[in-house]
Structures are given as structure tokens and as C-alpha cells.
């Protein structure tokens, strides 16, 4: 699976990336919603899943990202939203 991971806490982002990569997934890790939206606006291979923290820094929370990202990608995107 190609997973777009959006997590603003670097240690957790690194841990999730390591675990998911070890399990054989490709992880595109971003630190906030604007960064993820900018990435998605480019010529990218579409992710299979969005895994995002709910409470993100940068003005856009994970729920808003999950709502807006499919418009940028041009297709629905299964999403898991994490909350600590």
C-alpha cells in the first residue's frame, strides 16, 4: 500500500513510518496539512490511504484534510484519523 502519513509530531511520524515501511508499505510522510496538500497538487502516484493525526499544526486539522484532499487528488481516499 502507498500511505500518505500526516503527523506533526516528528518522533511519532518517524515511528509510524518505520513500522509501516517494515510491514512493506510505501510511506509518504508530511508534517502538516498544507504540506500534504501541496504534495498532492503535484504529479504524484496516488496514495491508497490517508493516515493522519486529528490535531495538526498549521491551521488545518486532519478531518478537514480528509475532506479536502480527494478534491485535489480527483478521487475518494480511504482515511484513518488518529487522536492522542
PyMOL Python script that loads the backbone (N, CA, C, O; Angstrom):
from pymol import cmd

cmd.read_pdbstr("""\
ATOM      1  N   UNK A   1       0.825  -1.184   0.000  1.00  0.00           N
ATOM      2  CA  UNK A   1       0.000   0.000   0.000  1.00  0.00           C
ATOM      3  C   UNK A   1       0.873   1.253   0.000  1.00  0.00           C
ATOM      4  O   UNK A   1       1.955   1.265   0.588  1.00  0.00           O
ATOM      5  N   UNK A   2       0.405   2.286  -0.651  1.00  0.00           N
ATOM      6  CA  UNK A   2       1.055   3.595  -0.612  1.00  0.00           C
ATOM      7  C   UNK A   2       0.240   4.442   0.369  1.00  0.00           C
ATOM      8  O   UNK A   2      -0.940   4.710   0.138  1.00  0.00           O
ATOM      9  N   UNK A   3       0.878   4.858   1.459  1.00  0.00           N
ATOM     10  CA  UNK A   3       0.183   5.549   2.543  1.00  0.00           C
ATOM     11  C   UNK A   3       0.709   6.975   2.658  1.00  0.00           C
ATOM     12  O   UNK A   3       1.914   7.201   2.773  1.00  0.00           O
ATOM     13  N   UNK A   4      -0.210   7.925   2.626  1.00  0.00           N
ATOM     14  CA  UNK A   4       0.129   9.314   2.911  1.00  0.00           C
ATOM     15  C   UNK A   4      -0.073   9.508   4.402  1.00  0.00           C
ATOM     16  O   UNK A   4      -1.200   9.465   4.894  1.00  0.00           O
ATOM     17  N   UNK A   5       1.019   9.721   5.118  1.00  0.00           N
ATOM     18  CA  UNK A   5       1.011   9.894   6.560  1.00  0.00           C
ATOM     19  C   UNK A   5       1.210  11.367   6.881  1.00  0.00           C
ATOM     20  O   UNK A   5       2.181  11.979   6.438  1.00  0.00           O
ATOM     21  N   UNK A   6       0.290  11.933   7.650  1.00  0.00           N
ATOM     22  CA  UNK A   6       0.404  13.336   8.047  1.00  0.00           C
ATOM     23  C   UNK A   6       0.367  13.388   9.572  1.00  0.00           C
ATOM     24  O   UNK A   6      -0.663  13.136  10.198  1.00  0.00           O
ATOM     25  N   UNK A   7       1.507  13.719  10.142  1.00  0.00           N
ATOM     26  CA  UNK A   7       1.672  13.755  11.602  1.00  0.00           C
ATOM     27  C   UNK A   7       2.645  14.876  11.942  1.00  0.00           C
ATOM     28  O   UNK A   7       3.759  14.914  11.420  1.00  0.00           O
ATOM     29  N   UNK A   8       2.226  15.787  12.817  1.00  0.00           N
ATOM     30  CA  UNK A   8       3.075  16.937  13.125  1.00  0.00           C
ATOM     31  C   UNK A   8       4.125  16.664  14.199  1.00  0.00           C
ATOM     32  O   UNK A   8       5.069  17.442  14.338  1.00  0.00           O
ATOM     33  N   UNK A   9       3.986  15.604  14.943  1.00  0.00           N
ATOM     34  CA  UNK A   9       4.981  15.243  15.949  1.00  0.00           C
ATOM     35  C   UNK A   9       6.036  14.352  15.299  1.00  0.00           C
ATOM     36  O   UNK A   9       5.764  13.202  14.952  1.00  0.00           O
ATOM     37  N   UNK A  10       7.243  14.895  15.139  1.00  0.00           N
ATOM     38  CA  UNK A  10       8.297  14.188  14.407  1.00  0.00           C
ATOM     39  C   UNK A  10       8.618  12.794  14.952  1.00  0.00           C
ATOM     40  O   UNK A  10       8.748  11.867  14.153  1.00  0.00           O
ATOM     41  N   UNK A  11       8.752  12.594  16.268  1.00  0.00           N
ATOM     42  CA  UNK A  11       9.059  11.244  16.752  1.00  0.00           C
ATOM     43  C   UNK A  11       7.978  10.222  16.391  1.00  0.00           C
ATOM     44  O   UNK A  11       8.292   9.090  16.022  1.00  0.00           O
ATOM     45  N   UNK A  12       6.718  10.615  16.495  1.00  0.00           N
ATOM     46  CA  UNK A  12       5.631   9.710  16.137  1.00  0.00           C
ATOM     47  C   UNK A  12       5.587   9.478  14.629  1.00  0.00           C
ATOM     48  O   UNK A  12       5.355   8.357  14.175  1.00  0.00           O
ATOM     49  N   UNK A  13       5.809  10.539  13.858  1.00  0.00           N
ATOM     50  CA  UNK A  13       5.846  10.399  12.394  1.00  0.00           C
ATOM     51  C   UNK A  13       6.944   9.423  11.979  1.00  0.00           C
ATOM     52  O   UNK A  13       6.731   8.568  11.119  1.00  0.00           O
ATOM     53  N   UNK A  14       8.120   9.556  12.596  1.00  0.00           N
ATOM     54  CA  UNK A  14       9.228   8.652  12.284  1.00  0.00           C
ATOM     55  C   UNK A  14       8.916   7.214  12.691  1.00  0.00           C
ATOM     56  O   UNK A  14       9.225   6.280  11.951  1.00  0.00           O
ATOM     57  N   UNK A  15       8.300   7.030  13.873  1.00  0.00           N
ATOM     58  CA  UNK A  15       7.947   5.694  14.340  1.00  0.00           C
ATOM     59  C   UNK A  15       6.921   5.035  13.420  1.00  0.00           C
ATOM     60  O   UNK A  15       7.087   3.881  13.025  1.00  0.00           O
ATOM     61  N   UNK A  16       5.868   5.767  13.081  1.00  0.00           N
ATOM     62  CA  UNK A  16       4.846   5.216  12.182  1.00  0.00           C
ATOM     63  C   UNK A  16       5.431   4.888  10.812  1.00  0.00           C
ATOM     64  O   UNK A  16       5.102   3.861  10.218  1.00  0.00           O
ATOM     65  N   UNK A  17       6.292   5.757  10.321  1.00  0.00           N
ATOM     66  CA  UNK A  17       6.951   5.500   9.033  1.00  0.00           C
ATOM     67  C   UNK A  17       7.764   4.217   9.100  1.00  0.00           C
ATOM     68  O   UNK A  17       7.704   3.389   8.191  1.00  0.00           O
ATOM     69  N   UNK A  18       8.518   4.054  10.168  1.00  0.00           N
ATOM     70  CA  UNK A  18       9.349   2.858  10.319  1.00  0.00           C
ATOM     71  C   UNK A  18       8.502   1.585  10.395  1.00  0.00           C
ATOM     72  O   UNK A  18       8.802   0.597   9.724  1.00  0.00           O
ATOM     73  N   UNK A  19       7.456   1.608  11.204  1.00  0.00           N
ATOM     74  CA  UNK A  19       6.600   0.429  11.363  1.00  0.00           C
ATOM     75  C   UNK A  19       5.906   0.078  10.043  1.00  0.00           C
ATOM     76  O   UNK A  19       5.887  -1.084   9.638  1.00  0.00           O
ATOM     77  N   UNK A  20       5.346   1.073   9.386  1.00  0.00           N
ATOM     78  CA  UNK A  20       4.621   0.814   8.140  1.00  0.00           C
ATOM     79  C   UNK A  20       5.564   0.364   7.019  1.00  0.00           C
ATOM     80  O   UNK A  20       5.211  -0.502   6.219  1.00  0.00           O
ATOM     81  N   UNK A  21       6.743   0.945   6.965  1.00  0.00           N
ATOM     82  CA  UNK A  21       7.728   0.553   5.958  1.00  0.00           C
ATOM     83  C   UNK A  21       8.202  -0.875   6.204  1.00  0.00           C
ATOM     84  O   UNK A  21       8.361  -1.651   5.261  1.00  0.00           O
ATOM     85  N   UNK A  22       8.426  -1.221   7.470  1.00  0.00           N
ATOM     86  CA  UNK A  22       8.833  -2.581   7.824  1.00  0.00           C
ATOM     87  C   UNK A  22       7.772  -3.594   7.405  1.00  0.00           C
ATOM     88  O   UNK A  22       8.093  -4.731   7.057  1.00  0.00           O
ATOM     89  N   UNK A  23       6.519  -3.181   7.440  1.00  0.00           N
ATOM     90  CA  UNK A  23       5.421  -4.064   7.032  1.00  0.00           C
ATOM     91  C   UNK A  23       5.234  -4.099   5.510  1.00  0.00           C
ATOM     92  O   UNK A  23       4.331  -4.768   5.009  1.00  0.00           O
ATOM     93  N   UNK A  24       6.088  -3.378   4.780  1.00  0.00           N
ATOM     94  CA  UNK A  24       6.073  -3.456   3.327  1.00  0.00           C
ATOM     95  C   UNK A  24       5.340  -2.341   2.607  1.00  0.00           C
ATOM     96  O   UNK A  24       5.183  -2.392   1.387  1.00  0.00           O
ATOM     97  N   UNK A  25       4.894  -1.344   3.334  1.00  0.00           N
ATOM     98  CA  UNK A  25       4.169  -0.239   2.723  1.00  0.00           C
ATOM     99  C   UNK A  25       5.122   0.867   2.287  1.00  0.00           C
ATOM    100  O   UNK A  25       6.214   1.015   2.836  1.00  0.00           O
ATOM    101  N   UNK A  26       4.699   1.632   1.305  1.00  0.00           N
ATOM    102  CA  UNK A  26       5.407   2.840   0.902  1.00  0.00           C
ATOM    103  C   UNK A  26       4.761   3.995   1.649  1.00  0.00           C
ATOM    104  O   UNK A  26       3.543   4.164   1.597  1.00  0.00           O
ATOM    105  N   UNK A  27       5.563   4.789   2.343  1.00  0.00           N
ATOM    106  CA  UNK A  27       5.029   5.876   3.167  1.00  0.00           C
ATOM    107  C   UNK A  27       5.518   7.216   2.629  1.00  0.00           C
ATOM    108  O   UNK A  27       6.713   7.428   2.423  1.00  0.00           O
ATOM    109  N   UNK A  28       4.565   8.110   2.411  1.00  0.00           N
ATOM    110  CA  UNK A  28       4.863   9.492   2.068  1.00  0.00           C
ATOM    111  C   UNK A  28       4.534  10.281   3.331  1.00  0.00           C
ATOM    112  O   UNK A  28       3.359  10.478   3.644  1.00  0.00           O
ATOM    113  N   UNK A  29       5.540  10.731   4.053  1.00  0.00           N
ATOM    114  CA  UNK A  29       5.340  11.373   5.350  1.00  0.00           C
ATOM    115  C   UNK A  29       5.403  12.893   5.218  1.00  0.00           C
ATOM    116  O   UNK A  29       6.352  13.448   4.664  1.00  0.00           O
ATOM    117  N   UNK A  30       4.379  13.542   5.736  1.00  0.00           N
ATOM    118  CA  UNK A  30       4.300  15.005   5.739  1.00  0.00           C
ATOM    119  C   UNK A  30       4.007  15.478   7.151  1.00  0.00           C
ATOM    120  O   UNK A  30       3.392  14.763   7.942  1.00  0.00           O
ATOM    121  N   UNK A  31       4.456  16.700   7.466  1.00  0.00           N
ATOM    122  CA  UNK A  31       4.334  17.181   8.837  1.00  0.00           C
ATOM    123  C   UNK A  31       3.077  18.009   9.108  1.00  0.00           C
ATOM    124  O   UNK A  31       2.755  18.273  10.266  1.00  0.00           O
ATOM    125  N   UNK A  32       2.363  18.421   8.060  1.00  0.00           N
ATOM    126  CA  UNK A  32       1.135  19.192   8.283  1.00  0.00           C
ATOM    127  C   UNK A  32       0.252  19.119   7.030  1.00  0.00           C
ATOM    128  O   UNK A  32       0.666  18.627   5.980  1.00  0.00           O
ATOM    129  N   UNK A  33      -0.968  19.620   7.177  1.00  0.00           N
ATOM    130  CA  UNK A  33      -1.934  19.548   6.086  1.00  0.00           C
ATOM    131  C   UNK A  33      -1.532  20.379   4.871  1.00  0.00           C
ATOM    132  O   UNK A  33      -1.649  19.884   3.750  1.00  0.00           O
ATOM    133  N   UNK A  34      -1.062  21.626   5.036  1.00  0.00           N
ATOM    134  CA  UNK A  34      -0.651  22.383   3.853  1.00  0.00           C
ATOM    135  C   UNK A  34       0.461  21.675   3.053  1.00  0.00           C
ATOM    136  O   UNK A  34       0.463  21.690   1.823  1.00  0.00           O
ATOM    137  N   UNK A  35       1.387  21.067   3.769  1.00  0.00           N
ATOM    138  CA  UNK A  35       2.460  20.324   3.095  1.00  0.00           C
ATOM    139  C   UNK A  35       1.893  19.129   2.320  1.00  0.00           C
ATOM    140  O   UNK A  35       2.322  18.851   1.200  1.00  0.00           O
ATOM    141  N   UNK A  36       0.941  18.436   2.915  1.00  0.00           N
ATOM    142  CA  UNK A  36       0.310  17.295   2.250  1.00  0.00           C
ATOM    143  C   UNK A  36      -0.487  17.740   1.028  1.00  0.00           C
ATOM    144  O   UNK A  36      -0.451  17.085  -0.014  1.00  0.00           O
ATOM    145  N   UNK A  37      -1.206  18.855   1.156  1.00  0.00           N
ATOM    146  CA  UNK A  37      -1.989  19.366   0.023  1.00  0.00           C
ATOM    147  C   UNK A  37      -1.071  19.818  -1.107  1.00  0.00           C
ATOM    148  O   UNK A  37      -1.376  19.590  -2.277  1.00  0.00           O
ATOM    149  N   UNK A  38       0.040  20.451  -0.773  1.00  0.00           N
ATOM    150  CA  UNK A  38       0.997  20.871  -1.804  1.00  0.00           C
ATOM    151  C   UNK A  38       1.575  19.653  -2.510  1.00  0.00           C
ATOM    152  O   UNK A  38       1.718  19.655  -3.733  1.00  0.00           O
ATOM    153  N   UNK A  39       1.906  18.621  -1.755  1.00  0.00           N
ATOM    154  CA  UNK A  39       2.420  17.389  -2.358  1.00  0.00           C
ATOM    155  C   UNK A  39       1.365  16.798  -3.302  1.00  0.00           C
ATOM    156  O   UNK A  39       1.678  16.425  -4.433  1.00  0.00           O
ATOM    157  N   UNK A  40       0.126  16.715  -2.835  1.00  0.00           N
ATOM    158  CA  UNK A  40      -0.946  16.106  -3.621  1.00  0.00           C
ATOM    159  C   UNK A  40      -1.264  16.901  -4.886  1.00  0.00           C
ATOM    160  O   UNK A  40      -1.803  16.350  -5.846  1.00  0.00           O
ATOM    161  N   UNK A  41      -0.936  18.176  -4.890  1.00  0.00           N
ATOM    162  CA  UNK A  41      -1.194  19.021  -6.051  1.00  0.00           C
ATOM    163  C   UNK A  41      -0.227  18.768  -7.197  1.00  0.00           C
ATOM    164  O   UNK A  41      -0.462  19.202  -8.325  1.00  0.00           O
ATOM    165  N   UNK A  42       0.856  18.068  -6.908  1.00  0.00           N
ATOM    166  CA  UNK A  42       1.853  17.794  -7.938  1.00  0.00           C
ATOM    167  C   UNK A  42       1.509  16.556  -8.747  1.00  0.00           C
ATOM    168  O   UNK A  42       0.425  15.987  -8.613  1.00  0.00           O
ATOM    169  N   UNK A  43       2.428  16.157  -9.569  1.00  0.00           N
ATOM    170  CA  UNK A  43       2.273  14.952 -10.386  1.00  0.00           C
ATOM    171  C   UNK A  43       2.772  13.777  -9.555  1.00  0.00           C
ATOM    172  O   UNK A  43       3.948  13.419  -9.622  1.00  0.00           O
ATOM    173  N   UNK A  44       1.874  13.175  -8.771  1.00  0.00           N
ATOM    174  CA  UNK A  44       2.251  12.140  -7.806  1.00  0.00           C
ATOM    175  C   UNK A  44       1.498  10.846  -8.071  1.00  0.00           C
ATOM    176  O   UNK A  44       0.424  10.841  -8.672  1.00  0.00           O
ATOM    177  N   UNK A  45       2.087   9.752  -7.610  1.00  0.00           N
ATOM    178  CA  UNK A  45       1.362   8.478  -7.608  1.00  0.00           C
ATOM    179  C   UNK A  45       0.338   8.564  -6.482  1.00  0.00           C
ATOM    180  O   UNK A  45       0.685   8.897  -5.349  1.00  0.00           O
ATOM    181  N   UNK A  46      -0.903   8.269  -6.785  1.00  0.00           N
ATOM    182  CA  UNK A  46      -1.972   8.424  -5.804  1.00  0.00           C
ATOM    183  C   UNK A  46      -1.783   7.478  -4.622  1.00  0.00           C
ATOM    184  O   UNK A  46      -1.438   6.311  -4.807  1.00  0.00           O
ATOM    185  N   UNK A  47      -2.009   7.979  -3.409  1.00  0.00           N
ATOM    186  CA  UNK A  47      -1.933   7.103  -2.251  1.00  0.00           C
ATOM    187  C   UNK A  47      -3.164   6.201  -2.179  1.00  0.00           C
ATOM    188  O   UNK A  47      -4.216   6.517  -2.735  1.00  0.00           O
ATOM    189  N   UNK A  48      -3.014   5.080  -1.490  1.00  0.00           N
ATOM    190  CA  UNK A  48      -4.128   4.161  -1.265  1.00  0.00           C
ATOM    191  C   UNK A  48      -4.872   4.494   0.020  1.00  0.00           C
ATOM    192  O   UNK A  48      -6.020   4.091   0.210  1.00  0.00           O
ATOM    193  N   UNK A  49      -4.199   5.238   0.906  1.00  0.00           N
ATOM    194  CA  UNK A  49      -4.758   5.524   2.224  1.00  0.00           C
ATOM    195  C   UNK A  49      -4.158   6.816   2.764  1.00  0.00           C
ATOM    196  O   UNK A  49      -2.979   7.105   2.554  1.00  0.00           O
ATOM    197  N   UNK A  50      -4.987   7.586   3.462  1.00  0.00           N
ATOM    198  CA  UNK A  50      -4.519   8.731   4.238  1.00  0.00           C
ATOM    199  C   UNK A  50      -4.558   8.323   5.700  1.00  0.00           C
ATOM    200  O   UNK A  50      -5.604   7.918   6.207  1.00  0.00           O
ATOM    201  N   UNK A  51      -3.427   8.427   6.374  1.00  0.00           N
ATOM    202  CA  UNK A  51      -3.324   8.194   7.811  1.00  0.00           C
ATOM    203  C   UNK A  51      -2.880   9.513   8.425  1.00  0.00           C
ATOM    204  O   UNK A  51      -1.748   9.951   8.219  1.00  0.00           O
ATOM    205  N   UNK A  52      -3.769  10.142   9.179  1.00  0.00           N
ATOM    206  CA  UNK A  52      -3.480  11.491   9.671  1.00  0.00           C
ATOM    207  C   UNK A  52      -3.854  11.654  11.134  1.00  0.00           C
ATOM    208  O   UNK A  52      -4.790  11.030  11.632  1.00  0.00           O
ATOM    209  N   UNK A  53      -3.107  12.499  11.799  1.00  0.00           N
ATOM    210  CA  UNK A  53      -3.450  12.933  13.141  1.00  0.00           C
ATOM    211  C   UNK A  53      -4.636  13.881  13.027  1.00  0.00           C
ATOM    212  O   UNK A  53      -4.766  14.592  12.031  1.00  0.00           O
ATOM    213  N   UNK A  54      -5.498  13.898  14.032  1.00  0.00           N
ATOM    214  CA  UNK A  54      -6.615  14.837  14.005  1.00  0.00           C
ATOM    215  C   UNK A  54      -6.137  16.257  14.290  1.00  0.00           C
ATOM    216  O   UNK A  54      -6.489  17.188  13.566  1.00  0.00           O
ATOM    217  N   UNK A  55      -5.342  16.424  15.336  1.00  0.00           N
ATOM    218  CA  UNK A  55      -4.933  17.754  15.789  1.00  0.00           C
ATOM    219  C   UNK A  55      -3.582  18.120  15.185  1.00  0.00           C
ATOM    220  O   UNK A  55      -2.537  17.906  15.799  1.00  0.00           O
ATOM    221  N   UNK A  56      -3.615  18.670  13.983  1.00  0.00           N
ATOM    222  CA  UNK A  56      -2.399  19.061  13.268  1.00  0.00           C
ATOM    223  C   UNK A  56      -2.127  20.539  13.444  1.00  0.00           C
ATOM    224  O   UNK A  56      -3.054  21.346  13.520  1.00  0.00           O
ATOM    225  N   UNK A  57      -0.857  20.892  13.508  1.00  0.00           N
ATOM    226  CA  UNK A  57      -0.486  22.310  13.488  1.00  0.00           C
ATOM    227  C   UNK A  57      -0.563  22.798  12.036  1.00  0.00           C
ATOM    228  O   UNK A  57      -0.503  21.998  11.103  1.00  0.00           O
ATOM    229  N   UNK A  58      -0.693  24.086  11.858  1.00  0.00           N
ATOM    230  CA  UNK A  58      -0.677  24.629  10.509  1.00  0.00           C
ATOM    231  C   UNK A  58      -2.024  25.118  10.029  1.00  0.00           C
ATOM    232  O   UNK A  58      -2.172  25.473   8.860  1.00  0.00           O
ATOM    233  N   UNK A  59      -3.022  25.144  10.920  1.00  0.00           N
ATOM    234  CA  UNK A  59      -4.295  25.748  10.561  1.00  0.00           C
ATOM    235  C   UNK A  59      -5.347  24.824   9.996  1.00  0.00           C
ATOM    236  O   UNK A  59      -6.510  25.219   9.909  1.00  0.00           O
ATOM    237  N   UNK A  60      -4.996  23.618   9.610  1.00  0.00           N
ATOM    238  CA  UNK A  60      -5.970  22.677   9.045  1.00  0.00           C
ATOM    239  C   UNK A  60      -5.854  21.386   9.838  1.00  0.00           C
ATOM    240  O   UNK A  60      -4.766  20.817   9.928  1.00  0.00           O
ATOM    241  N   UNK A  61      -6.961  20.909  10.418  1.00  0.00           N
ATOM    242  CA  UNK A  61      -6.885  19.666  11.170  1.00  0.00           C
ATOM    243  C   UNK A  61      -7.034  18.454  10.232  1.00  0.00           C
ATOM    244  O   UNK A  61      -7.319  18.603   9.043  1.00  0.00           O
ATOM    245  N   UNK A  62      -6.837  17.273  10.786  1.00  0.00           N
ATOM    246  CA  UNK A  62      -6.876  16.046   9.989  1.00  0.00           C
ATOM    247  C   UNK A  62      -8.228  15.778   9.345  1.00  0.00           C
ATOM    248  O   UNK A  62      -8.294  15.239   8.240  1.00  0.00           O
ATOM    249  N   UNK A  63      -9.305  16.151  10.027  1.00  0.00           N
ATOM    250  CA  UNK A  63     -10.635  15.949   9.454  1.00  0.00           C
ATOM    251  C   UNK A  63     -10.841  16.823   8.219  1.00  0.00           C
ATOM    252  O   UNK A  63     -11.366  16.358   7.208  1.00  0.00           O
ATOM    253  N   UNK A  64     -10.431  18.082   8.299  1.00  0.00           N
ATOM    254  CA  UNK A  64     -10.536  18.982   7.139  1.00  0.00           C
ATOM    255  C   UNK A  64      -9.651  18.487   6.003  1.00  0.00           C
ATOM    256  O   UNK A  64     -10.037  18.552   4.836  1.00  0.00           O
ATOM    257  N   UNK A  65      -8.466  17.994   6.344  1.00  0.00           N
ATOM    258  CA  UNK A  65      -7.582  17.435   5.319  1.00  0.00           C
ATOM    259  C   UNK A  65      -8.248  16.257   4.619  1.00  0.00           C
ATOM    260  O   UNK A  65      -8.225  16.164   3.391  1.00  0.00           O
ATOM    261  N   UNK A  66      -8.836  15.367   5.391  1.00  0.00           N
ATOM    262  CA  UNK A  66      -9.503  14.191   4.817  1.00  0.00           C
ATOM    263  C   UNK A  66     -10.668  14.597   3.918  1.00  0.00           C
ATOM    264  O   UNK A  66     -10.951  13.933   2.921  1.00  0.00           O
ATOM    265  N   UNK A  67     -11.329  15.669   4.268  1.00  0.00           N
ATOM    266  CA  UNK A  67     -12.448  16.167   3.470  1.00  0.00           C
ATOM    267  C   UNK A  67     -11.970  16.820   2.175  1.00  0.00           C
ATOM    268  O   UNK A  67     -12.583  16.624   1.126  1.00  0.00           O
ATOM    269  N   UNK A  68     -10.876  17.599   2.233  1.00  0.00           N
ATOM    270  CA  UNK A  68     -10.417  18.384   1.081  1.00  0.00           C
ATOM    271  C   UNK A  68      -9.482  17.631   0.140  1.00  0.00           C
ATOM    272  O   UNK A  68      -9.461  17.915  -1.057  1.00  0.00           O
ATOM    273  N   UNK A  69      -8.719  16.689   0.648  1.00  0.00           N
ATOM    274  CA  UNK A  69      -7.707  16.016  -0.164  1.00  0.00           C
ATOM    275  C   UNK A  69      -8.273  15.288  -1.391  1.00  0.00           C
ATOM    276  O   UNK A  69      -7.650  15.345  -2.452  1.00  0.00           O
ATOM    277  N   UNK A  70      -9.417  14.609  -1.299  1.00  0.00           N
ATOM    278  CA  UNK A  70      -9.954  13.962  -2.501  1.00  0.00           C
ATOM    279  C   UNK A  70     -10.234  14.930  -3.652  1.00  0.00           C
ATOM    280  O   UNK A  70     -10.134  14.546  -4.818  1.00  0.00           O
ATOM    281  N   UNK A  71     -10.582  16.174  -3.339  1.00  0.00           N
ATOM    282  CA  UNK A  71     -10.794  17.167  -4.400  1.00  0.00           C
ATOM    283  C   UNK A  71      -9.501  17.453  -5.151  1.00  0.00           C
ATOM    284  O   UNK A  71      -9.516  17.654  -6.366  1.00  0.00           O
ATOM    285  N   UNK A  72      -8.390  17.472  -4.438  1.00  0.00           N
ATOM    286  CA  UNK A  72      -7.089  17.723  -5.055  1.00  0.00           C
ATOM    287  C   UNK A  72      -6.623  16.497  -5.839  1.00  0.00           C
ATOM    288  O   UNK A  72      -6.081  16.622  -6.937  1.00  0.00           O
ATOM    289  N   UNK A  73      -6.840  15.313  -5.263  1.00  0.00           N
ATOM    290  CA  UNK A  73      -6.393  14.075  -5.907  1.00  0.00           C
ATOM    291  C   UNK A  73      -7.304  13.638  -7.050  1.00  0.00           C
ATOM    292  O   UNK A  73      -6.877  12.921  -7.954  1.00  0.00           O
ATOM    293  N   UNK A  74      -8.563  14.075  -7.003  1.00  0.00           N
ATOM    294  CA  UNK A  74      -9.501  13.704  -8.055  1.00  0.00           C
ATOM    295  C   UNK A  74     -10.202  12.383  -7.819  1.00  0.00           C
ATOM    296  O   UNK A  74     -10.832  11.846  -8.730  1.00  0.00           O
ATOM    297  N   UNK A  75     -10.105  11.852  -6.613  1.00  0.00           N
ATOM    298  CA  UNK A  75     -10.797  10.599  -6.296  1.00  0.00           C
ATOM    299  C   UNK A  75     -10.919  10.455  -4.781  1.00  0.00           C
ATOM    300  O   UNK A  75     -10.150  11.058  -4.032  1.00  0.00           O
ATOM    301  N   UNK A  76     -11.890   9.652  -4.331  1.00  0.00           N
ATOM    302  CA  UNK A  76     -12.024   9.408  -2.891  1.00  0.00           C
ATOM    303  C   UNK A  76     -10.771   8.736  -2.340  1.00  0.00           C
ATOM    304  O   UNK A  76     -10.051   8.048  -3.064  1.00  0.00           O
ATOM    305  N   UNK A  77     -10.521   8.941  -1.059  1.00  0.00           N
ATOM    306  CA  UNK A  77      -9.343   8.371  -0.424  1.00  0.00           C
ATOM    307  C   UNK A  77      -9.729   7.800   0.942  1.00  0.00           C
ATOM    308  O   UNK A  77     -10.130   8.552   1.830  1.00  0.00           O
ATOM    309  N   UNK A  78      -9.615   6.486   1.122  1.00  0.00           N
ATOM    310  CA  UNK A  78      -9.871   5.919   2.460  1.00  0.00           C
ATOM    311  C   UNK A  78      -8.959   6.609   3.473  1.00  0.00           C
ATOM    312  O   UNK A  78      -7.802   6.915   3.184  1.00  0.00           O
ATOM    313  N   UNK A  79      -9.505   6.845   4.664  1.00  0.00           N
ATOM    314  CA  UNK A  79      -8.782   7.641   5.655  1.00  0.00           C
ATOM    315  C   UNK A  79      -8.908   7.027   7.043  1.00  0.00           C
ATOM    316  O   UNK A  79      -9.968   6.538   7.434  1.00  0.00           O
ATOM    317  N   UNK A  80      -7.803   7.067   7.773  1.00  0.00           N
ATOM    318  CA  UNK A  80      -7.797   6.757   9.193  1.00  0.00           C
ATOM    319  C   UNK A  80      -7.287   8.011   9.894  1.00  0.00           C
ATOM    320  O   UNK A  80      -6.226   8.540   9.564  1.00  0.00           O
ATOM    321  N   UNK A  81      -8.072   8.477  10.874  1.00  0.00           N
ATOM    322  CA  UNK A  81      -7.691   9.649  11.648  1.00  0.00           C
ATOM    323  C   UNK A  81      -7.333   9.207  13.056  1.00  0.00           C
ATOM    324  O   UNK A  81      -8.134   8.581  13.750  1.00  0.00           O
ATOM    325  N   UNK A  82      -6.101   9.545  13.473  1.00  0.00           N
ATOM    326  CA  UNK A  82      -5.607   9.197  14.798  1.00  0.00           C
ATOM    327  C   UNK A  82      -5.786  10.373  15.752  1.00  0.00           C
ATOM    328  O   UNK A  82      -5.747  11.534  15.345  1.00  0.00           O
ATOM    329  N   UNK A  83      -5.981  10.055  17.008  1.00  0.00           N
ATOM    330  CA  UNK A  83      -6.043  11.111  18.018  1.00  0.00           C
ATOM    331  C   UNK A  83      -5.414  10.585  19.294  1.00  0.00           C
ATOM    332  O   UNK A  83      -5.674   9.456  19.712  1.00  0.00           O
ATOM    333  N   UNK A  84      -4.576  11.422  19.913  1.00  0.00           N
ATOM    334  CA  UNK A  84      -3.912  11.016  21.156  1.00  0.00           C
ATOM    335  C   UNK A  84      -4.770  11.396  22.289  1.00  0.00           C
ATOM    336  O   UNK A  84      -4.413  11.153  23.442  1.00  0.00           O
TER     337      UNK A  84
END
""", "prot")
cmd.dss("prot")
cmd.show_as("cartoon", "prot")
cmd.util.cbc("prot")
cmd.orient("prot")
